[in-house]
Amino acid sequence: MHFSDQTAASYFSLFMLLMMGGRFVGTFLMRYIAPNKLLAAFALANVLMCLIVAQSWG
């Protein structure tokens, strides 16, 4: 993608922080939402995001 090493490292660090935050949010939500329903909701959201990425430009 023609990023410099510094830019790629910044994006990777941001990704890791967001992933960690998502794990904490998911764990918190399991107190209020059944784990199987939460997993199904996250899976559906991921399918929708994959479709958006696959159909977008670039």
N, CA, C and O atoms as CSV, one atom per row, in Angstrom:
chain,resi,resn,atom,element,x,y,z
A,1,MET,N,N,0.817,-1.196,0.000
A,1,MET,CA,C,0.000,0.000,0.000
A,1,MET,C,C,0.859,1.257,0.000
A,1,MET,O,O,0.350,2.370,0.137
A,2,HIS,N,N,2.140,1.072,-0.152
A,2,HIS,CA,C,3.079,2.190,-0.260
A,2,HIS,C,C,3.127,3.033,1.011
A,2,HIS,O,O,3.304,4.249,0.936
A,3,PHE,N,N,2.972,2.400,2.183
A,3,PHE,CA,C,3.153,3.095,3.453
A,3,PHE,C,C,4.617,3.021,3.846
A,3,PHE,O,O,5.316,2.067,3.504
A,4,SER,N,N,5.071,4.028,4.561
A,4,SER,CA,C,6.410,3.937,5.139
A,4,SER,C,C,6.349,2.971,6.325
A,4,SER,O,O,5.272,2.643,6.822
A,5,ASP,N,N,7.507,2.530,6.760
A,5,ASP,CA,C,7.536,1.617,7.905
A,5,ASP,C,C,6.942,2.262,9.151
A,5,ASP,O,O,6.274,1.594,9.940
A,6,GLN,N,N,7.183,3.551,9.329
A,6,GLN,CA,C,6.656,4.272,10.494
A,6,GLN,C,C,5.128,4.331,10.456
A,6,GLN,O,O,4.476,4.125,11.480
A,7,THR,N,N,4.557,4.609,9.295
A,7,THR,CA,C,3.100,4.666,9.160
A,7,THR,C,C,2.480,3.297,9.393
A,7,THR,O,O,1.464,3.179,10.077
A,8,ALA,N,N,3.090,2.266,8.826
A,8,ALA,CA,C,2.572,0.904,9.017
A,8,ALA,C,C,2.629,0.514,10.488
A,8,ALA,O,O,1.699,-0.118,10.991
A,9,ALA,N,N,3.692,0.875,11.183
A,9,ALA,CA,C,3.809,0.566,12.609
A,9,ALA,C,C,2.744,1.302,13.416
A,9,ALA,O,O,2.205,0.760,14.381
A,10,SER,N,N,2.444,2.527,13.023
A,10,SER,CA,C,1.395,3.293,13.714
A,10,SER,C,C,0.031,2.639,13.529
A,10,SER,O,O,-0.742,2.521,14.480
A,11,TYR,N,N,-0.260,2.218,12.304
A,11,TYR,CA,C,-1.533,1.538,12.049
A,11,TYR,C,C,-1.620,0.222,12.823
A,11,TYR,O,O,-2.677,-0.120,13.352
A,12,PHE,N,N,-0.521,-0.505,12.888
A,12,PHE,CA,C,-0.527,-1.774,13.616
A,12,PHE,C,C,-0.747,-1.544,15.106
A,12,PHE,O,O,-1.486,-2.294,15.744
A,13,SER,N,N,-0.117,-0.522,15.664
A,13,SER,CA,C,-0.315,-0.204,17.079
A,13,SER,C,C,-1.767,0.177,17.356
A,13,SER,O,O,-2.350,-0.251,18.353
A,14,LEU,N,N,-2.340,0.977,16.474
A,14,LEU,CA,C,-3.748,1.356,16.622
A,14,LEU,C,C,-4.649,0.133,16.543
A,14,LEU,O,O,-5.591,-0.003,17.324
A,15,PHE,N,N,-4.358,-0.761,15.596
A,15,PHE,CA,C,-5.122,-2.000,15.461
A,15,PHE,C,C,-5.088,-2.814,16.746
A,15,PHE,O,O,-6.122,-3.303,17.203
A,16,MET,N,N,-3.903,-2.960,17.331
A,16,MET,CA,C,-3.772,-3.767,18.545
A,16,MET,C,C,-4.540,-3.137,19.716
A,16,MET,O,O,-5.165,-3.850,20.501
A,17,LEU,N,N,-4.495,-1.822,19.832
A,17,LEU,CA,C,-5.253,-1.150,20.894
A,17,LEU,C,C,-6.754,-1.323,20.708
A,17,LEU,O,O,-7.472,-1.586,21.672
A,18,LEU,N,N,-7.232,-1.177,19.473
A,18,LEU,CA,C,-8.662,-1.348,19.201
A,18,LEU,C,C,-9.096,-2.791,19.426
A,18,LEU,O,O,-10.198,-3.040,19.914
A,19,MET,N,N,-8.246,-3.730,19.076
A,19,MET,CA,C,-8.566,-5.139,19.291
A,19,MET,C,C,-8.666,-5.451,20.790
A,19,MET,O,O,-9.561,-6.179,21.219
A,20,MET,N,N,-7.746,-4.900,21.574
A,20,MET,CA,C,-7.789,-5.094,23.021
A,20,MET,C,C,-9.067,-4.470,23.598
A,20,MET,O,O,-9.726,-5.070,24.446
A,21,GLY,N,N,-9.406,-3.280,23.139
A,21,GLY,CA,C,-10.630,-2.629,23.597
A,21,GLY,C,C,-11.861,-3.437,23.241
A,21,GLY,O,O,-12.794,-3.537,24.037
A,22,GLY,N,N,-11.869,-4.011,22.052
A,22,GLY,CA,C,-12.993,-4.847,21.636
A,22,GLY,C,C,-13.151,-6.079,22.508
A,22,GLY,O,O,-14.271,-6.506,22.789
A,23,ARG,N,N,-12.040,-6.647,22.934
A,23,ARG,CA,C,-12.123,-7.817,23.813
A,23,ARG,C,C,-12.732,-7.444,25.158
A,23,ARG,O,O,-13.542,-8.191,25.708
A,24,PHE,N,N,-12.338,-6.280,25.688
A,24,PHE,CA,C,-12.900,-5.844,26.967
A,24,PHE,C,C,-14.386,-5.515,26.832
A,24,PHE,O,O,-15.178,-5.855,27.711
A,25,VAL,N,N,-14.761,-4.862,25.748
A,25,VAL,CA,C,-16.172,-4.531,25.518
A,25,VAL,C,C,-16.993,-5.809,25.353
A,25,VAL,O,O,-18.085,-5.922,25.910
A,26,GLY,N,N,-16.472,-6.768,24.591
A,26,GLY,CA,C,-17.177,-8.036,24.411
A,26,GLY,C,C,-17.367,-8.781,25.717
A,26,GLY,O,O,-18.435,-9.336,25.974
A,27,THR,N,N,-16.327,-8.793,26.543
A,27,THR,CA,C,-16.427,-9.449,27.851
A,27,THR,C,C,-17.455,-8.743,28.728
A,27,THR,O,O,-18.227,-9.403,29.423
A,28,PHE,N,N,-17.477,-7.418,28.706
A,28,PHE,CA,C,-18.450,-6.661,29.476
A,28,PHE,C,C,-19.871,-6.945,29.000
A,28,PHE,O,O,-20.777,-7.120,29.814
A,29,LEU,N,N,-20.067,-6.991,27.679
A,29,LEU,CA,C,-21.413,-7.216,27.137
A,29,LEU,C,C,-21.941,-8.606,27.459
A,29,LEU,O,O,-23.155,-8.803,27.506
A,30,MET,N,N,-21.057,-9.572,27.682
A,30,MET,CA,C,-21.515,-10.932,27.998
A,30,MET,C,C,-22.210,-11.002,29.356
A,30,MET,O,O,-22.877,-11.992,29.655
A,31,ARG,N,N,-22.066,-9.983,30.167
A,31,ARG,CA,C,-22.808,-9.936,31.430
A,31,ARG,C,C,-24.300,-9.717,31.190
A,31,ARG,O,O,-25.140,-10.154,31.978
A,32,TYR,N,N,-24.618,-9.030,30.083
A,32,TYR,CA,C,-25.994,-8.624,29.826
A,32,TYR,C,C,-26.632,-9.334,28.631
A,32,TYR,O,O,-27.856,-9.392,28.517
A,33,ILE,N,N,-25.803,-9.869,27.750
A,33,ILE,CA,C,-26.296,-10.543,26.544
A,33,ILE,C,C,-25.752,-11.964,26.554
A,33,ILE,O,O,-24.578,-12.179,26.852
A,34,ALA,N,N,-26.601,-12.934,26.229
A,34,ALA,CA,C,-26.154,-14.333,26.186
A,34,ALA,C,C,-24.991,-14.464,25.197
A,34,ALA,O,O,-25.040,-13.906,24.101
A,35,PRO,N,N,-23.944,-15.202,25.587
A,35,PRO,CA,C,-22.763,-15.308,24.718
A,35,PRO,C,C,-23.067,-15.804,23.307
A,35,PRO,O,O,-22.462,-15.329,22.345
A,36,ASN,N,N,-24.000,-16.759,23.168
A,36,ASN,CA,C,-24.299,-17.250,21.815
A,36,ASN,C,C,-24.966,-16.177,20.960
A,36,ASN,O,O,-24.707,-16.103,19.758
A,37,LYS,N,N,-25.816,-15.349,21.552
A,37,LYS,CA,C,-26.458,-14.266,20.802
A,37,LYS,C,C,-25.451,-13.156,20.473
A,37,LYS,O,O,-25.493,-12.573,19.390
A,38,LEU,N,N,-24.563,-12.876,21.402
A,38,LEU,CA,C,-23.535,-11.865,21.157
A,38,LEU,C,C,-22.593,-12.309,20.047
A,38,LEU,O,O,-22.231,-11.508,19.185
A,39,LEU,N,N,-22.195,-13.569,20.059
A,39,LEU,CA,C,-21.335,-14.108,19.004
A,39,LEU,C,C,-22.030,-14.051,17.652
A,39,LEU,O,O,-21.409,-13.714,16.644
A,40,ALA,N,N,-23.315,-14.378,17.628
A,40,ALA,CA,C,-24.071,-14.319,16.376
A,40,ALA,C,C,-24.155,-12.879,15.862
A,40,ALA,O,O,-24.035,-12.648,14.659
A,41,ALA,N,N,-24.357,-11.925,16.747
A,41,ALA,CA,C,-24.431,-10.519,16.344
A,41,ALA,C,C,-23.088,-10.047,15.794
A,41,ALA,O,O,-23.039,-9.364,14.771
A,42,PHE,N,N,-21.995,-10.412,16.474
A,42,PHE,CA,C,-20.669,-10.030,15.998
A,42,PHE,C,C,-20.360,-10.702,14.666
A,42,PHE,O,O,-19.755,-10.082,13.792
A,43,ALA,N,N,-20.761,-11.952,14.495
A,43,ALA,CA,C,-20.523,-12.657,13.233
A,43,ALA,C,C,-21.292,-11.992,12.096
A,43,ALA,O,O,-20.753,-11.821,11.003
A,44,LEU,N,N,-22.533,-11.620,12.340
A,44,LEU,CA,C,-23.328,-10.929,11.318
A,44,LEU,C,C,-22.701,-9.579,10.959
A,44,LEU,O,O,-22.643,-9.211,9.786
A,45,ALA,N,N,-22.239,-8.852,11.959
A,45,ALA,CA,C,-21.584,-7.570,11.700
A,45,ALA,C,C,-20.323,-7.771,10.859
A,45,ALA,O,O,-20.045,-6.971,9.965
A,46,ASN,N,N,-19.568,-8.816,11.132
A,46,ASN,CA,C,-18.357,-9.088,10.356
A,46,ASN,C,C,-18.679,-9.468,8.917
A,46,ASN,O,O,-17.968,-9.060,7.999
A,47,VAL,N,N,-19.733,-10.236,8.708
A,47,VAL,CA,C,-20.146,-10.584,7.346
A,47,VAL,C,C,-20.534,-9.324,6.587
A,47,VAL,O,O,-20.151,-9.151,5.430
A,48,LEU,N,N,-21.290,-8.448,7.228
A,48,LEU,CA,C,-21.688,-7.199,6.580
A,48,LEU,C,C,-20.474,-6.332,6.245
A,48,LEU,O,O,-20.411,-5.752,5.161
A,49,MET,N,N,-19.517,-6.239,7.158
A,49,MET,CA,C,-18.320,-5.450,6.885
A,49,MET,C,C,-17.505,-6.057,5.752
A,49,MET,O,O,-16.951,-5.319,4.937
A,50,CYS,N,N,-17.418,-7.374,5.680
A,50,CYS,CA,C,-16.707,-8.035,4.577
A,50,CYS,C,C,-17.385,-7.736,3.247
A,50,CYS,O,O,-16.711,-7.492,2.247
A,51,LEU,N,N,-18.710,-7.752,3.232
A,51,LEU,CA,C,-19.426,-7.433,2.001
A,51,LEU,C,C,-19.191,-5.991,1.574
A,51,LEU,O,O,-19.030,-5.712,0.386
A,52,ILE,N,N,-19.170,-5.075,2.535
A,52,ILE,CA,C,-18.908,-3.678,2.212
A,52,ILE,C,C,-17.519,-3.508,1.637
A,52,ILE,O,O,-17.341,-2.811,0.638
A,53,VAL,N,N,-16.525,-4.142,2.260
A,53,VAL,CA,C,-15.153,-4.041,1.764
A,53,VAL,C,C,-15.016,-4.675,0.382
A,53,VAL,O,O,-14.345,-4.129,-0.494
A,54,ALA,N,N,-15.651,-5.821,0.192
A,54,ALA,CA,C,-15.542,-6.513,-1.100
A,54,ALA,C,C,-16.201,-5.739,-2.229
A,54,ALA,O,O,-15.801,-5.877,-3.385
A,55,GLN,N,N,-17.201,-4.929,-1.915
A,55,GLN,CA,C,-17.922,-4.202,-2.956
A,55,GLN,C,C,-17.450,-2.753,-3.121
A,55,GLN,O,O,-17.942,-2.042,-3.997
A,56,SER,N,N,-16.516,-2.318,-2.300
A,56,SER,CA,C,-16.077,-0.918,-2.391
A,56,SER,C,C,-14.921,-0.789,-3.370
A,56,SER,O,O,-14.401,-1.780,-3.882
A,57,TRP,N,N,-14.537,0.443,-3.614
A,57,TRP,CA,C,-13.453,0.709,-4.552
A,57,TRP,C,C,-12.124,0.371,-3.917
A,57,TRP,O,O,-11.947,0.542,-2.711
A,58,GLY,N,N,-11.205,-0.101,-4.704
A,58,GLY,CA,C,-9.839,-0.340,-4.239
A,58,GLY,C,C,-9.681,-1.642,-3.564
A,58,GLY,O,O,-8.583,-1.979,-3.120
